[in-house]
Amino acid sequence: MFPDTFKPTETGESVQDILTAAAWLRTRRDLSGDIDLVGLGKGGVWSLFAAAIDGGFAKLVVDAAGFNPDDDTAWVKDYYVPCIRSVGDVDTAAVLIAHHPLLLIDAPAAFTDGVTVLPMSSAQDHKPAYDGDKGPNTGGMGAYSPAPVVTPALEKEIFDTVLQRAVDGMRKRGTPYKGVLYAGLMICRDGRPRVVEFNCRFGDPETQPLLMRLKTDLADVTEAIVEGRLHELKLEWDSDPAVCVVLASGGYPGSYEKGKVISGLDQVHQPGTVVFHAGTAEKEGQVVTSGGRVLGVTSRAPKLADAIRQAYAACETIQFEGVFFRRDIGKKALDRENG
């Protein structure tokens, strides 16, 4: 599943050994200097720090990310030096950085019929398990929409240079893609997006607040995708923000017990609030836990602060043994909103 050759040049010239690739990377002065970045996710470590290839790689990985590189494989491909290794239940990338404030975001997801691309509104999730972005990475502990970090200018660049270009490329190579597409991006020091990964699906938990804000009938959208007439539609979004808080099983993202009885679901009466089921099952007439991320409690309100308050009020009414959730979902957006 891993490449046998390296492609360290912008022209795509392939070489057989990492030393040649490393020599090329050292010529890229824009990738060296005081950048000290490790992105951890999808079973890999990315580094833009050129010295990381020269013995500093192991130290950077072990000290910053807690990896043991003894049995790992490293290579240089394009702009990064991945260290291949399983990282448990890591879903997307997290960043440890010393100097330059780079940012990892999920691009606005998009619907496509293979030709037309209709971006959805923006959303931002929260991967670390605990408040303040502490603890192990998870599949996502909550999300809010819209995400103020995605400016209109950045959104247009993402659409033009990433989403539309990817869809056009797949069609031109004879493998047109229809469905939902979103990209995990790294916003680098030049302010431009770089693709970390693509996902051919809705994101979780970003989708919950997005669907709470989507005014266009989703059935109409999916039919237009299948029939190749997405150009006839215009997506309409409620201007009210929405927030999703994930209730998780004790021990997640590590090992956790299943079958815990969930109470209080019938007591959720907050306005504009929907409880999305994820890791649940029915047993002897009761709703019980059956996964790590159990419920996505999602609220929409005219103001972000109200949506957050409603979501957390609903969370407090739901109980099961070992339940935990982050209590700072949406705080970053609130801080931006309040200057």
C-alpha positions as CSV (number, residue, x, y, z in Angstrom):
1,M,0.0,0.0,0.0
2,F,3.0,2.3,0.3
3,P,5.0,3.6,-2.7
4,D,8.3,1.9,-3.8
5,T,9.7,5.1,-5.2
6,F,9.9,8.7,-4.0
7,K,8.7,11.7,-6.0
8,P,10.6,14.6,-4.4
9,T,10.5,17.1,-7.2
10,E,7.7,19.3,-8.5
11,T,8.0,17.8,-11.9
12,G,7.2,14.4,-10.4
13,E,10.6,12.8,-11.2
14,S,10.8,9.5,-9.2
15,V,13.9,8.3,-7.4
16,Q,14.5,5.0,-5.6
17,D,16.1,6.1,-2.3
18,I,15.3,8.5,0.5
19,L,18.7,10.1,0.5
20,T,18.2,11.6,-3.0
21,A,14.7,12.8,-1.9
22,A,16.3,14.3,1.3
23,A,18.9,16.1,-0.7
24,W,16.1,17.6,-2.8
25,L,14.2,18.7,0.2
26,R,17.2,20.6,1.6
27,T,17.2,22.7,-1.6
28,R,13.7,23.9,-0.7
29,R,14.6,26.8,1.5
30,D,11.0,27.8,1.9
31,L,10.5,24.5,3.7
32,S,13.4,24.8,6.1
33,G,14.5,27.4,8.7
34,D,12.6,27.8,11.9
35,I,9.5,25.8,10.9
36,D,9.0,23.0,13.4
37,L,5.8,21.2,12.6
38,V,4.5,17.7,13.3
39,G,1.0,16.8,12.2
40,L,-0.4,13.6,13.7
41,G,-3.2,11.8,12.0
42,K,-4.4,9.1,9.7
43,G,-1.5,6.8,10.8
44,G,1.2,9.2,9.8
45,V,3.5,12.0,10.9
46,W,4.2,15.0,8.6
47,S,7.2,17.3,9.0
48,L,8.1,20.4,7.1
49,F,11.3,20.7,9.1
50,A,14.2,19.8,6.7
51,A,16.6,18.8,9.5
52,A,14.1,16.2,10.6
53,I,15.5,13.9,7.8
54,D,19.0,14.2,9.2
55,G,18.8,12.3,12.5
56,G,16.5,14.9,13.9
57,F,13.5,13.1,12.5
58,A,13.5,10.4,15.2
59,K,13.9,13.0,18.0
60,L,11.2,15.2,16.6
61,V,8.8,12.3,16.3
62,V,9.6,10.8,19.7
63,D,9.7,14.0,21.7
64,A,6.8,15.8,20.1
65,A,4.5,13.0,19.2
66,G,5.5,10.1,21.5
67,F,6.4,7.8,18.6
68,N,9.0,5.0,18.7
69,P,10.4,5.1,15.2
70,D,12.5,1.9,15.4
71,D,10.1,-0.2,13.3
72,D,8.7,2.6,11.2
73,T,9.4,3.4,7.5
74,A,10.1,7.0,6.4
75,W,10.3,8.6,3.0
76,V,10.0,12.0,1.4
77,K,7.2,12.6,-1.1
78,D,6.6,16.1,-2.3
79,Y,6.4,18.4,0.7
80,Y,6.4,15.9,3.6
81,V,8.3,13.2,5.3
82,P,5.7,10.6,6.5
83,C,6.6,8.1,9.2
84,I,4.2,5.3,8.6
85,R,2.7,3.8,11.7
86,S,-0.7,3.0,13.1
87,V,-1.9,5.6,15.6
88,G,-5.0,3.9,17.0
89,D,-8.3,5.7,16.5
90,V,-6.8,8.9,15.0
91,D,-9.2,10.3,12.5
92,T,-7.7,13.5,11.2
93,A,-4.6,15.6,11.8
94,A,-3.7,17.5,14.9
95,V,-0.8,20.0,15.0
96,L,2.1,20.6,17.4
97,I,4.1,23.7,16.4
98,A,6.9,25.7,17.8
99,H,7.0,28.9,15.7
100,H,4.7,29.6,12.8
101,P,1.0,29.3,13.6
102,L,-0.2,26.9,10.9
103,L,-3.8,25.7,11.0
104,L,-5.6,22.5,10.1
105,I,-9.2,22.8,9.0
106,D,-11.8,20.7,7.3
107,A,-12.8,22.4,4.0
108,P,-16.5,23.1,3.5
109,A,-17.9,19.8,2.2
110,A,-19.5,19.8,-1.2
111,F,-22.1,18.0,-3.3
112,T,-21.1,17.0,-6.8
113,D,-22.7,15.2,-9.7
114,G,-19.3,14.8,-11.4
115,V,-19.4,18.2,-13.1
116,T,-21.0,20.8,-10.9
117,V,-19.7,21.3,-7.4
118,L,-22.0,22.9,-4.8
119,P,-20.1,23.7,-1.5
120,M,-21.9,23.3,1.7
121,S,-21.6,25.9,4.5
122,S,-18.5,25.7,6.7
123,A,-18.2,23.7,9.9
124,Q,-15.4,23.1,12.5
125,D,-15.0,20.0,14.6
126,H,-13.0,19.3,17.8
127,K,-10.8,16.2,17.6
128,P,-9.1,16.0,21.0
129,A,-11.1,14.2,23.7
130,Y,-10.9,16.9,26.4
131,D,-11.5,20.6,27.0
132,G,-8.8,22.9,25.7
133,D,-7.9,20.5,22.9
134,K,-6.2,18.2,25.4
135,G,-6.0,14.4,25.4
136,P,-6.0,11.8,22.7
137,N,-7.5,12.5,19.2
138,T,-10.9,11.1,18.6
139,G,-13.3,10.9,15.6
140,G,-14.7,14.2,16.8
141,M,-16.2,15.5,20.1
142,G,-18.4,18.2,18.7
143,A,-18.7,20.8,15.9
144,Y,-20.3,24.1,15.0
145,S,-21.4,25.8,11.8
146,P,-20.7,28.2,10.3
147,A,-17.0,28.3,11.1
148,P,-15.7,32.0,11.2
149,V,-12.1,30.9,10.5
150,V,-13.1,30.1,6.9
151,T,-13.3,33.5,5.3
152,P,-15.1,34.1,2.0
153,A,-11.7,34.6,0.3
154,L,-10.3,31.3,1.7
155,E,-13.6,29.5,0.9
156,K,-13.3,30.7,-2.8
157,E,-9.7,29.6,-3.1
158,I,-10.6,26.2,-1.6
159,F,-13.4,25.8,-4.1
160,D,-11.4,26.9,-7.1
161,T,-8.1,25.1,-6.3
162,V,-9.2,22.1,-4.4
163,L,-12.8,20.9,-4.7
164,Q,-13.6,21.9,-8.3
165,R,-10.1,20.9,-9.5
166,A,-10.4,17.5,-7.9
167,V,-13.8,16.8,-9.4
168,D,-12.6,18.0,-12.9
169,G,-9.5,15.8,-12.6
170,M,-11.5,12.6,-11.8
171,R,-13.9,13.3,-14.6
172,K,-11.1,13.9,-17.1
173,R,-9.3,10.6,-16.2
174,G,-12.5,8.7,-16.9
175,T,-13.6,8.1,-13.3
176,P,-16.2,10.8,-12.5
177,Y,-17.2,11.0,-8.9
178,K,-20.8,11.7,-7.7
179,G,-21.6,12.3,-4.1
180,V,-20.2,14.2,-1.1
181,L,-16.6,15.3,-1.1
182,Y,-14.6,17.2,1.5
183,A,-11.0,17.8,2.1
184,G,-8.8,18.0,5.2
185,L,-6.6,21.0,4.7
186,M,-3.5,22.6,6.2
187,I,-3.4,26.3,6.0
188,C,0.3,27.1,5.6
189,R,2.3,30.2,6.5
190,D,1.7,31.7,3.1
191,G,-2.0,31.6,3.9
192,R,-2.8,29.1,1.2
193,P,-4.5,25.6,1.6
194,R,-2.6,22.3,1.2
195,V,-4.5,19.1,1.0
196,V,-3.9,16.5,3.8
197,E,-6.7,14.1,2.8
198,F,-9.9,13.7,0.9
199,N,-13.1,12.0,2.3
200,C,-15.8,10.7,0.0
201,R,-18.6,11.0,2.6
202,F,-20.2,13.3,5.1
203,G,-18.1,14.3,8.1
204,D,-19.1,13.3,11.6
205,P,-19.9,15.4,13.7
206,E,-19.8,18.3,11.2
207,T,-22.8,17.0,9.4
208,Q,-25.2,17.3,12.3
209,P,-25.0,21.1,12.6
210,L,-24.8,21.4,8.8
211,L,-28.1,19.4,8.3
212,M,-29.7,21.5,11.0
213,R,-29.0,24.6,8.9
214,L,-29.7,23.2,5.4
215,K,-33.0,24.5,4.1
216,T,-32.9,22.8,0.7
217,D,-34.5,19.4,0.8
218,L,-31.7,16.8,1.0
219,A,-33.8,14.4,-1.1
220,D,-33.9,17.0,-4.0
221,V,-30.1,17.4,-3.8
222,T,-29.4,13.6,-3.9
223,E,-31.8,13.1,-6.9
224,A,-30.1,16.0,-8.7
225,I,-26.7,14.3,-8.1
226,V,-27.8,11.0,-9.5
227,E,-29.5,12.5,-12.5
228,G,-26.6,14.9,-13.3
229,R,-28.5,18.1,-12.9
230,L,-27.0,19.6,-9.8
231,H,-26.5,22.8,-11.8
232,E,-30.2,23.4,-11.5
233,L,-30.1,23.7,-7.7
234,K,-29.0,26.4,-5.3
235,L,-28.3,25.4,-1.7
236,E,-30.1,27.5,0.8
237,W,-28.9,27.8,4.4
238,D,-30.4,29.0,7.6
239,S,-28.4,32.0,8.9
240,D,-28.7,30.7,12.5
241,P,-25.6,28.9,13.8
242,A,-25.8,25.4,15.0
243,V,-23.7,23.4,17.6
244,C,-23.3,19.7,18.1
245,V,-21.9,18.2,21.4
246,V,-20.9,14.5,21.3
247,L,-21.8,12.4,24.4
248,A,-19.1,9.6,24.6
249,S,-18.6,6.4,26.4
250,G,-16.2,6.4,29.4
251,G,-12.8,5.3,28.2
252,Y,-13.2,6.5,24.6
253,P,-11.2,6.7,22.4
254,G,-9.6,3.7,24.1
255,S,-11.5,0.7,25.3
256,Y,-15.0,1.2,26.6
257,E,-18.0,-0.9,27.8
258,K,-21.2,-1.2,25.8
259,G,-24.8,-1.8,26.8
260,K,-25.1,1.1,29.3
261,V,-28.8,2.2,29.6
262,I,-29.4,5.7,28.4
263,S,-32.0,7.8,30.2
264,G,-33.4,11.3,29.7
265,L,-33.8,11.2,25.9
266,D,-37.5,11.8,26.3
267,Q,-36.7,14.9,28.5
268,V,-35.0,16.8,25.8
269,H,-37.4,19.7,25.0
270,Q,-35.0,22.5,24.2
271,P,-36.1,24.5,21.1
272,G,-34.3,23.8,17.9
273,T,-32.6,20.8,19.4
274,V,-32.2,17.3,17.8
275,V,-30.4,14.3,19.4
276,F,-28.6,12.3,16.6
277,H,-28.0,8.7,17.5
278,A,-24.6,7.2,16.6
279,G,-23.4,4.5,19.0
280,T,-26.8,3.3,20.3
281,A,-28.9,0.1,20.2
282,E,-32.2,-1.1,21.5
283,K,-32.2,-3.9,24.1
284,E,-35.3,-5.1,25.9
285,G,-37.2,-1.9,25.2
286,Q,-34.4,0.4,26.4
287,V,-31.9,2.5,24.4
288,V,-28.3,1.4,25.3
289,T,-24.8,2.4,24.3
290,S,-23.1,0.4,21.5
291,G,-20.2,2.6,20.5
292,G,-17.6,5.2,21.6
293,R,-19.3,8.2,20.3
294,V,-22.9,7.6,21.4
295,L,-25.1,10.7,20.8
296,G,-24.7,14.0,18.9
297,V,-26.8,16.6,20.8
298,T,-27.3,19.4,18.3
299,S,-29.0,22.8,18.7
300,R,-29.7,25.8,16.4
301,A,-30.5,29.3,17.6
302,P,-30.3,32.9,16.3
303,K,-27.1,33.5,18.3
304,L,-24.2,31.1,18.7
305,A,-24.2,31.6,22.5
306,D,-27.8,30.5,22.6
307,A,-27.2,27.5,20.5
308,I,-24.3,26.4,22.8
309,R,-26.4,27.0,25.9
310,Q,-29.4,25.0,24.5
311,A,-27.1,22.1,23.4
312,Y,-25.5,21.8,26.8
313,A,-28.8,22.1,28.6
314,A,-30.0,19.1,26.6
315,C,-26.7,17.2,27.4
316,E,-27.3,17.6,31.1
317,T,-30.7,15.8,30.9
318,I,-29.2,12.7,29.3
319,Q,-27.4,10.2,31.5
320,F,-25.7,6.8,31.1
321,E,-22.9,5.3,33.2
322,G,-19.5,6.7,32.2
323,V,-20.8,9.5,30.0
324,F,-18.5,12.3,29.3
325,F,-18.4,15.3,26.9
326,R,-16.3,18.4,26.2
327,R,-17.7,21.6,27.7
328,D,-16.0,24.0,25.4
329,I,-17.5,23.2,22.0
330,G,-17.9,26.5,20.1
331,K,-15.8,28.5,22.4
332,K,-13.2,29.3,19.7
333,A,-16.0,30.7,17.5
334,L,-17.4,32.7,20.5
335,D,-14.0,34.2,21.2
336,R,-13.7,35.3,17.6
337,E,-17.2,36.7,17.6
338,N,-16.4,38.7,20.8
339,G,-13.1,39.9,19.4
